[in-house]
Amino acid sequence: MFNALIMEQNEEGLASASIKEIGEEQLPEGNVTVAVEYSTVNYKDGLCLSAKGGGLVRNYPHVPGIDFAGTVESSDDDRYKPGDKVVLTGWRVGEMHWGGYAQKARVNADWLVPLPEGLSPQQAMAVGTAGFTSMLAVMALEDHGLKPGNGPVLVTGAAGGVGSVATAILANLGYEVAGVTGRPDTEDYLKSLGATQIVPREELNETTKRPLEKETWAGCVDAVGGDMLARVLGQMQYGASVSAVGLAGGAGLPATVIPFLLRGVNLLGIDSVMQPYDNRLRAWERIAKDLPMDKLEAMIRPAVLSDLPQLGADILKGQVQGRVVVDVNA
């Protein structure tokens, strides 16, 4: 028997979470069983922990947790053997399939990635989907020509999970990083991660009728979308790219095609859920190499299973700074 955070529906169709002991026979189908060590909290986790499952959870009872890291306990797949350290992000785990908010998980081997050398399960969950997405976003910008010295790189939603890791990675790689935040109390935190410029959110939240403004940013990791993304597109340097990773500011894009046509700006969509294995491996290896571990440690907020319902509500309100690391065995 082991502990799991179980979401169950009441007669009114509203879900709530409680910690229960369950057995391995209750785990879903899969060919690898993992002894989970750590998980984390992402925006999607907040949705899955909500009373209506955020439209992501289809069946109850359910174990949320879209990320986890741990040790293989048993495997019917030749790629993994007992004792191997592994990490999982995406593949609708924690949404359609039981996830990492439990001491054990059973999944498809295709969804796992070997934990890179030098990265602990705890550090991997300080990275999680948010940090993995950040690395994919930085890699996409580099693949489209971004180099240190091109000019400042903008990170929107910089104090959040994606933004924090993106800021630390970019600064470590030698980029000048401008962090956008609506919370003045996070300025020191962002500077500690390597941001050299703080941009108040209200400066970019206001829409403008001008399709083009001064060429300012050599690249951008955007976690906000909406009006802010539309505004940023008009401020990009010629041929520069924006990696779009989130929609905290809305799913709409009230923009024109002028930045694409007159400045050759690239809007790059970043998906972390169905990312092919080879690029996943590349991203995790880059994380182990290019994300400074001292900066990662500074982002960590420790938690246990019983903290998750409140943390889920907090992250939906934008009240979680940095990266939550959940010790599922504490």
C-alpha positions in Angstrom: 0.0 0.0 0.0 1.1 3.6 -0.7 -0.2 7.1 -0.4 -1.8 9.0 -3.2 -3.7 12.3 -3.6 -7.0 11.1 -4.9 -9.5 13.4 -6.6 -13.1 12.2 -6.2 -16.4 13.6 -7.3 -19.5 14.2 -5.1 -23.1 13.8 -6.2 -23.1 17.4 -7.6 -20.2 16.5 -9.9 -17.6 18.6 -8.0 -14.2 17.1 -7.2 -12.2 17.4 -4.1 -8.8 15.9 -3.0 -7.8 13.7 -0.1 -4.8 11.6 0.7 -5.6 7.9 0.7 -3.8 4.6 0.8 -4.1 2.5 -2.4 -2.6 -0.6 -3.8 -0.6 -1.2 -7.0 -3.6 -3.1 -8.4 -5.4 0.2 -8.6 -2.8 1.8 -10.8 -3.7 2.3 -14.5 -2.2 0.3 -17.3 1.4 0.7 -18.3 4.6 -1.2 -18.8 6.8 0.6 -16.3 6.1 1.2 -12.6 8.0 4.0 -11.0 8.7 4.7 -7.3 8.0 8.5 -7.4 10.3 10.7 -5.3 9.3 14.2 -6.3 6.6 16.0 -8.3 5.8 19.7 -8.8 3.0 22.2 -9.4 2.2 23.7 -12.8 -0.7 25.8 -13.9 -2.3 22.7 -15.4 -2.0 21.0 -12.1 -4.0 23.8 -10.6 -6.7 23.2 -13.1 -6.7 19.5 -12.4 -7.0 20.1 -8.7 -10.0 22.4 -9.1 -13.5 21.4 -8.4 -14.3 20.8 -12.1 -10.9 19.6 -13.2 -10.3 22.6 -15.4 -11.8 20.7 -18.3 -8.7 18.4 -18.3 -9.8 15.6 -16.1 -12.4 13.3 -17.7 -12.7 10.4 -15.2 -12.7 10.0 -11.4 -11.3 8.9 -9.1 -8.1 10.5 -10.4 -4.5 11.2 -9.3 -3.2 14.5 -10.7 0.4 15.5 -11.2 1.6 16.1 -14.7 5.3 15.7 -13.8 7.3 13.3 -11.7 10.8 12.0 -11.2 11.9 8.8 -9.4 13.3 5.3 -9.7 12.1 2.5 -11.9 10.6 -0.3 -9.7 9.6 -2.8 -12.4 9.6 -2.7 -16.2 8.4 -4.8 -19.1 10.3 -2.6 -21.5 13.9 -3.3 -22.4 14.8 0.4 -22.3 14.3 0.6 -18.5 15.4 -1.7 -15.7 14.8 -1.5 -11.9 17.0 1.2 -10.3 17.0 3.5 -13.4 16.3 7.2 -12.6 13.7 8.6 -14.8 11.7 11.8 -15.4 8.3 12.3 -17.0 6.6 15.4 -18.3 3.6 15.7 -20.6 1.8 13.1 -22.6 -1.5 14.0 -20.8 -0.3 12.2 -17.6 -2.0 13.8 -14.6 -4.9 14.7 -16.9 -6.1 11.6 -18.9 -3.8 9.2 -17.1 -3.0 9.0 -13.4 0.0 11.2 -12.5 2.7 11.9 -10.0 0.9 13.0 -6.9 1.4 9.5 -5.4 4.3 7.4 -4.2 4.0 5.1 -7.2 3.0 5.6 -10.8 2.5 3.2 -13.7 3.1 4.6 -17.3 4.1 3.8 -20.8 7.8 3.5 -21.3 7.6 5.8 -24.3 6.7 8.7 -22.0 9.8 8.5 -19.9 13.2 10.1 -20.3 16.3 8.9 -18.5 17.3 11.4 -15.9 20.5 13.2 -17.2 23.7 12.6 -15.4 24.3 15.2 -12.7 20.6 16.0 -12.2 18.8 14.7 -9.1 15.1 13.8 -9.1 14.5 16.8 -6.8 16.3 19.1 -9.2 14.4 17.6 -12.2 11.1 18.6 -10.5 12.4 22.1 -9.7 12.7 22.2 -13.5 9.4 20.2 -14.3 7.2 21.0 -17.3 7.7 24.8 -16.7 11.5 24.6 -17.0 11.4 22.0 -19.7 9.2 24.3 -21.7 11.6 27.2 -21.0 14.5 25.2 -22.4 12.4 24.2 -25.5 11.7 27.9 -26.0 15.3 29.0 -25.7 16.4 26.2 -28.1 13.8 27.4 -30.6 15.1 30.9 -30.4 18.7 29.7 -30.9 17.6 27.5 -33.8 16.2 30.6 -35.4 19.4 32.6 -35.1 19.4 34.1 -31.6 23.0 34.7 -30.3 24.4 36.5 -27.2 25.2 40.0 -28.3 22.2 40.4 -30.6 20.5 42.5 -28.0 18.2 42.2 -25.0 15.9 39.1 -24.7 12.5 39.7 -23.2 10.9 37.3 -20.8 7.2 37.9 -20.0 5.7 36.5 -16.8 9.2 36.4 -15.6 8.6 35.6 -11.9 6.4 32.5 -12.8 7.7 29.0 -13.2 8.5 29.2 -17.0 9.8 32.7 -16.7 12.1 32.0 -13.8 13.8 29.2 -15.5 14.0 31.0 -18.8 15.6 34.0 -17.1 18.2 31.8 -15.4 19.1 29.9 -18.5 19.3 32.9 -20.8 21.5 34.8 -18.3 23.8 31.9 -17.8 24.2 31.6 -21.6 25.4 35.2 -21.7 22.2 37.0 -22.9 21.0 40.3 -21.6 17.6 39.5 -20.0 14.7 41.9 -19.5 12.1 40.5 -17.2 8.4 41.6 -17.3 6.6 41.5 -14.0 3.5 43.0 -12.5 4.8 42.4 -9.0 7.4 45.0 -7.8 8.3 42.7 -4.9 9.8 40.2 -7.3 12.4 42.6 -8.8 15.2 41.4 -6.5 14.3 37.8 -7.1 14.5 38.3 -10.9 17.8 40.2 -10.6 19.2 37.3 -8.5 18.3 34.9 -11.5 20.3 37.2 -13.8 17.8 39.7 -15.2 19.5 43.0 -16.0 16.4 45.0 -16.7 12.9 44.9 -15.1 10.0 45.9 -17.3 6.8 46.8 -15.4 3.8 44.8 -16.8 1.7 47.9 -17.3 4.2 49.2 -19.9 3.3 46.3 -22.2 -0.3 45.7 -21.2 -1.5 48.8 -22.9 -2.6 48.2 -26.5 -1.4 50.5 -29.3 -2.8 51.2 -32.7 0.7 51.4 -34.1 1.6 48.0 -35.7 5.3 48.7 -35.4 7.3 50.4 -32.6 11.0 50.8 -32.0 13.0 47.6 -32.7 14.0 46.7 -29.1 14.1 42.9 -28.4 16.4 40.4 -30.0 14.2 37.6 -28.8 11.3 36.8 -26.5 10.0 34.0 -24.3 6.3 34.8 -23.9 4.2 33.1 -21.2 1.4 35.7 -21.3 -0.1 35.8 -24.8 -3.1 38.2 -25.4 -2.6 41.9 -25.6 1.0 41.7 -24.3 2.2 39.3 -27.1 0.5 41.5 -29.7 2.4 44.5 -28.4 5.7 42.7 -28.1 5.5 41.5 -31.8 5.6 45.2 -32.9 8.8 45.8 -30.8 10.9 42.9 -32.1 14.1 43.5 -34.0 14.3 42.6 -37.7 14.2 38.8 -38.2 13.8 38.2 -34.4 11.7 35.5 -32.9 9.1 35.1 -30.1 8.7 31.7 -28.5 5.0 31.5 -27.4 4.7 29.2 -24.4 1.6 30.3 -22.4 -1.7 32.3 -22.3 -1.8 33.7 -18.7 -3.0 37.0 -20.3 -5.6 35.4 -22.6 -5.8 33.2 -25.7 -6.7 36.0 -28.1 -4.1 37.7 -30.2 -5.2 41.2 -31.3 -2.3 41.7 -33.6 -1.7 42.5 -37.3 0.5 40.7 -39.8 2.7 43.8 -40.3 5.6 42.7 -38.0 5.8 39.4 -39.9 5.7 41.1 -43.3 7.9 44.2 -42.8 10.3 42.9 -40.2 10.4 39.2 -40.8 9.4 38.4 -37.2 8.9 34.7 -36.3 6.2 33.5 -33.9 7.3 30.1 -32.7 4.7 27.9 -31.0 6.2 25.7 -28.2 4.4 22.5 -27.2 5.9 20.5 -24.3 3.1 17.8 -24.1 3.7 15.8 -27.3 7.3 16.7 -27.9 9.2 14.0 -29.7 11.6 11.9 -27.7 14.8 13.0 -29.4 14.1 16.7 -28.7 13.0 15.9 -25.1 16.4 14.2 -24.6 18.2 17.2 -26.1 16.3 19.6 -23.9 16.9 17.7 -20.7 20.6 17.4 -21.6 20.8 21.1 -22.2 19.0 21.7 -18.9 21.6 19.7 -17.0 24.4 21.7 -18.8 23.0 25.2 -19.1 20.7 25.8 -16.1 22.9 27.0 -13.1 22.0 24.7 -10.2 22.5 27.5 -7.6 19.9 29.6 -9.4 17.6 26.6 -9.5 17.9 26.0 -5.8 16.9 29.7 -5.2 13.6 29.0 -7.0 12.6 26.0 -5.0 9.6 26.1 -2.6 9.3 22.7 -0.8 5.9 21.1 -0.3 4.2 17.8 0.6 1.1 16.0 -0.7 -1.2 17.7 1.8 -0.1 21.2 0.6 -1.3 20.5 -3.0 -5.0 21.6 -2.9 -4.0 25.1 -1.6 -1.0 25.4 -4.0 -3.3 24.4 -6.9 -5.6 27.3 -6.0 -2.7 29.7 -5.5 -1.1 29.0 -8.8 -4.4 29.7 -10.7 -4.4 33.1 -9.0 -0.8 33.9 -10.0 0.4 33.7 -6.4 3.2 31.1 -6.8 6.7 32.3 -7.3 9.4 30.1 -8.7 9.1 26.3 -8.6 7.3 24.1 -6.1 9.0 20.8 -5.4 6.7 18.2 -3.8 8.2 15.4 -1.8 5.6 12.7 -2.2 7.1 10.6 0.5 7.3 13.2 3.3 
